[in-house]
């Protein structure tokens, strides 16, 4: 979501024009995680990779804020309600 720590860091970095990737996907046999950016200049590709790895390492070390968790749960709850509307 737009409130995710990784998405905020990528957009605020100014290294690209938009965030792409589905994040975590568990629909296949093996769970995957994808994150990236559109509009990244070739000389900034390594900076995007390092930013993603740094943010993931920070979250692994420090965890998520209570507000981030509440926001994510709210998003999931909304998506479940929308799916169950028929």
VOPAGU-2260 file (C-alpha; in pm, 1 decimal, decimal comma):
REM VOPAGU-2260
SITE   aa  ch    i         X         Y         Z
SITE  UNK   A    0       0,0       0,0       0,0
SITE  UNK   A    1     101,2     362,9     -21,6
SITE  UNK   A    2     160,9     361,7     353,8
SITE  UNK   A    3     410,5      74,6     350,6
SITE  UNK   A    4     757,1     152,4     479,7
SITE  UNK   A    5     921,8      24,4     160,6
SITE  UNK   A    6     689,5     205,0     -78,6
SITE  UNK   A    7     730,5     532,8     111,5
SITE  UNK   A    8    1110,3     499,6     107,2
SITE  UNK   A    9    1115,7     425,4    -265,7
SITE  UNK   A   10     886,3     713,1    -359,9
SITE  UNK   A   11    1058,2     962,2    -130,2
SITE  UNK   A   12    1399,4     865,3    -269,9
SITE  UNK   A   13    1332,0    1032,7    -605,2
SITE  UNK   A   14    1521,2     749,7    -776,9
SITE  UNK   A   15    1228,3     659,1   -1003,5
SITE  UNK   A   16     880,2     762,7   -1108,0
SITE  UNK   A   17     659,9     488,7    -957,7
SITE  UNK   A   18     676,5     175,9    -743,8
SITE  UNK   A   19     608,1    -154,2    -919,5
SITE  UNK   A   20     584,9    -513,5    -804,0
SITE  UNK   A   21     322,6    -709,5    -618,8
SITE  UNK   A   22     506,7    -732,4    -289,6
SITE  UNK   A   23     450,8   -1072,3    -135,9
SITE  UNK   A   24     270,6   -1331,2    -346,9
SITE  UNK   A   25     174,7   -1668,3    -206,0
SITE  UNK   A   26     -36,3   -1806,6    -490,3
SITE  UNK   A   27     238,6   -2034,6    -619,9
SITE  UNK   A   28     419,2   -2327,7    -464,2
SITE  UNK   A   29     693,5   -2095,7    -340,7
SITE  UNK   A   30     617,2   -1757,6    -186,7
SITE  UNK   A   31     785,6   -1468,8    -367,7
SITE  UNK   A   32     845,3   -1100,9    -298,6
SITE  UNK   A   33     885,8    -842,2    -573,0
SITE  UNK   A   34     950,6    -469,9    -544,7
SITE  UNK   A   35    1097,4    -222,4    -785,7
SITE  UNK   A   36    1057,2     110,9    -956,7
SITE  UNK   A   37     973,7     252,0   -1297,7
SITE  UNK   A   38    1171,6     531,4   -1452,5
SITE  UNK   A   39    1502,2     454,6   -1281,4
SITE  UNK   A   40    1809,9     588,3   -1457,5
SITE  UNK   A   41    2069,8     321,7   -1528,0
SITE  UNK   A   42    2320,6     486,6   -1294,2
SITE  UNK   A   43    2065,3     464,4   -1007,6
SITE  UNK   A   44    1978,9      93,6   -1035,5
SITE  UNK   A   45    2229,6      -5,1    -765,4
SITE  UNK   A   46    2093,4     273,2    -541,6
SITE  UNK   A   47    1739,7     131,5    -570,7
SITE  UNK   A   48    1862,0    -219,1    -489,3
SITE  UNK   A   49    2057,7     -91,2    -188,9
SITE  UNK   A   50    1759,6     112,4     -67,6
SITE  UNK   A   51    1528,6    -190,8     -83,7
SITE  UNK   A   52    1779,7    -407,2     103,6
SITE  UNK   A   53    1843,6    -134,9     363,5
SITE  UNK   A   54    1471,4     -85,0     431,1
SITE  UNK   A   55    1412,1    -461,0     459,1
SITE  UNK   A   56    1709,1    -492,6     698,0
SITE  UNK   A   57    1575,5    -204,1     908,4
SITE  UNK   A   58    1231,3    -364,1     931,6
SITE  UNK   A   59    1386,7    -700,3    1020,9
SITE  UNK   A   60    1586,0    -531,9    1299,1
SITE  UNK   A   61    1333,7    -278,9    1432,5
SITE  UNK   A   62     999,4    -430,4    1332,2
SITE  UNK   A   63     692,7    -236,4    1222,6
SITE  UNK   A   64     531,9      49,0    1413,3
SITE  UNK   A   65     193,5     -12,8    1570,0
SITE  UNK   A   66      45,0     238,5    1325,9
SITE  UNK   A   67     189,9      49,1    1025,9
SITE  UNK   A   68      38,5    -276,3    1153,9
SITE  UNK   A   69    -303,6    -118,3    1212,4
SITE  UNK   A   70    -295,8      37,3     866,1
SITE  UNK   A   71    -211,6    -295,4     702,6
SITE  UNK   A   72    -482,5    -479,9     893,6
SITE  UNK   A   73    -733,8    -212,5     793,6
SITE  UNK   A   74    -636,1    -254,3     426,7
SITE  UNK   A   75    -670,8    -633,8     445,5
SITE  UNK   A   76   -1007,2    -606,8     621,8
SITE  UNK   A   77   -1134,5    -367,1     354,2
SITE  UNK   A   78   -1016,3    -597,1      74,0
SITE  UNK   A   79   -1190,4    -895,2     236,0
SITE  UNK   A   80   -1516,4    -699,4     266,3
SITE  UNK   A   81   -1497,9    -591,8     -98,1
SITE  UNK   A   82   -1434,1    -951,3    -209,4
SITE  UNK   A   83   -1729,4   -1079,3      -4,5
SITE  UNK   A   84   -1975,1    -823,9    -144,3
SITE  UNK   A   85   -2141,7   -1055,9    -394,9
